Amino acid sequence: MRRAAALLVALLLTASLTGCGKDLNRPGADQSTRLPDITLRGFDGHPDVDLGALKGPVVVNLWASWCGPCKRELPLYAAFARTYAGQVDVLGIDFQETSDSRATALATRSHVAYPLAADPDGKLRAIGLPKIILIDRSGKISYQEYVEIKSAGQLEALVRKHLGVSRP
């Protein structure tokens, strides 16, 4: 009985260390070829976004102010957007936010200047945060993963590999 309890505690601890949700980076987990054909309201003064009409190259980042890894990676996305402006678009989606004011403050602190949309009802059906989705020129998802981006190099390598775009 103690061994089973210890195993359960270890599994729960592992899940909690993988981000603000479940580790679903196994093949087939939450995978599709396109974003859903839904419109999300613009966040913090940005225009509404029709996800089904997105054509790349686009980096989509799902985040929320209550997600610790999201807080750490948001400045990296902001720097990436500045560096790759005109080559790769970036879209931030504030997912199931509990406080618009905290989200606005985090985006401001992180120097986010790229478009933001809000998905308060979880229409994207993400089951963990943070999440990155890369959209190619035809509008198809070329890559998606529940992962914390920890460096500019990591993000640039994903974009180079999956979208074929190198640093300007």
Secondary structure by P-SEA (a helix, b strand, c coil): caaaaaaaaaaaaaaaaccccccccccccccccccccccccccccccccccccccccbbbbbbccccaaaaacaaaaaaaaaaacccbbbbbbbcccccaaaaaaaaaaaccccbbbbccccccccccccbbbbbccccccccccccccccaaaaaaaaaaccccccc
